Amino acid sequence: MPELLDSPVWRRIVLAFIVLLFAITNLPWTLDDYDQAKQAYTSFEMVRQGHWLYQHTPNENVATKPPLIGWISAAIFEVTRWWEGAWRLPSLGAALLLLWLIARDAAAAYGGGAGLIALSAFGLNLLSPRLATLVRTDMPLALVTYLIGAQIWWKIRRAEIWTARDRWLAFLLLTAAMLIKGPIVYAFVLPGLIVYEMLRRRKGVAPAAWSGWWPWIFSLAVFLLWVWGGVVRQPGFYESVVVREFAGRFTETFHKPQPFYFYLPHLLHKFLPWSALLIGLAIFFWRRREQLSLRMQPDTVWLVCWSIGGLILMSLIPSKRVDRIFPVVPPLCLLAGAQVAAAFRAERWRKSVAPWLRYALVFACLFTGGYAAWKIGSAGRENSDVLARFSAKVRREAVQHHWRYEVVGGREEGMLLYLRRDHFLLPNDAVEQWKSGRLDALVVRDEPAQPWLEMLTGAELRLVSGQGKGLPRYSLFVRSRR
């Protein structure tokens, strides 16, 4: 391999830069977008109210995700007593583990240079740093999906038969995926698995990828048991989870539909420069297949089936959002490593391909680093954490003065979590509790304007939040000492 690609020093520099991007791209941390407050509230409700199997959203609707990530966040909080970390460490930990696994697997299979390319492809794009600390289930789902696909990949590479231990491991991984986000894992693995098996049986020489039916069926049974319990025990669960969240994804009734090609341009853009590298190397191999005397190996066929199969099936589902396609990125990273290794096996083309890999690495560092700087700068200019900072002041003052305080509901679901409250109050309930002496302080939304000083007898205005772009102001009223 060329010195740059095979250099341990360069690999450490790239790795450190990626870890830095993962840690800082979403700073300052807020819960005001991407439904982060809904996911964060699941673990908050577990710890505060003991609802371990079925949770709600901050506005008391039924939570639509299975509880595994909430369990992990709750466990982290019990150890650290730090909610911000408990909510974000599952995604960050999954991102770092994925980074290590992809680099290790690519290097073991294809060499150190291919490992560096795979590592860089996963860390230096516009999707991974953004999802690395979001309070969402996308990164943990991508990790478990990768472990499932990588298990199949290693079986194919080594031409090994599936043992009982392998099947139990597949069952545990599939069950974990079910308890993170439901049967969506099938969309990312099964289409490629079916196509690979069809190709394998046609040629009759490639190793088998199929583990057998029972890991897939029994893991689905675990998920369906959770769904059945929700339907029986939770009012509104059937309408919210079964009808809207799951069945609604396949219709154009509940969710905004997108065209079939929606994911492709987004993936080409957000996975730059590696999307261009994948396409460029594919064209390179196609045009020189006879001169290179190369034949696609079975494990590479699986990587192609795995990534493209998931992309196609997700494109067929009408309800789409860019982050939902993220689990196809890890197999694409392995595929990039396999392509690089194949190109360098042909000695005469090594010098032609190596400069483009260097350009891709430099471009990726600048492109992703510039994106992270822009995100942080934009968040600072827009005061995106103004509500989080205001709420932290309220909590400090409440502890200092031993206030009993609550918050009147607004559209900003994150306010409930910023203030560490279990539920929002309705205005009338807040006034009643104030008059009965059960509240010492009250946080209210300034929009729409209400005569709170008149409604709250003996109150004075203590704090007002700053102005953030697209965010309303909140005020803190306390009992006057006069």
Secondary structure, 3 states (H helix, E strand, C coil): CCHHHHCHHHHHHHHHHHHHHHHHCCCCCCCCCCCHHHHHHHHHHHHHHCCCCCCECCCCCECCCCCHHHHHHHHHHHHHCCHHHHHHHHHHHHHHHHHHHHHHHHHHHHCHHHHHHHHHHHHCCCCHHHHCCCCCCHHHHHHHHHHHHHHHHHHHHHCCCCCHHHHHHHHHHHHHHHHHHCCHHHHHHHHHHHHHHHHHHHHCCCCCCCCCCHHHHHHHHHHHHHHHHHHHHCCCHHHHHHHHHHHHHHCCCCCCECCHHHHHHHHHHHCCCHHHHHHHHHHHHHHCHHHHCCCCCHHHHHHHHHHHHHHHHHHHCCECCHHHHHHHHHHHHHHHHHHHHHHHHCHHHHHHHHHHHHHHHHHHHHHHHHHHHHHHHHHHHCCCCHHHHHHHHHHHHHHHHCCCEEEECCCCCHHHHHCCCCCCECHHHHHHHHHCCCCCEEEEECCCCCCHHHHCCCEEEEEECCCCCCCCCEEEEEECCC
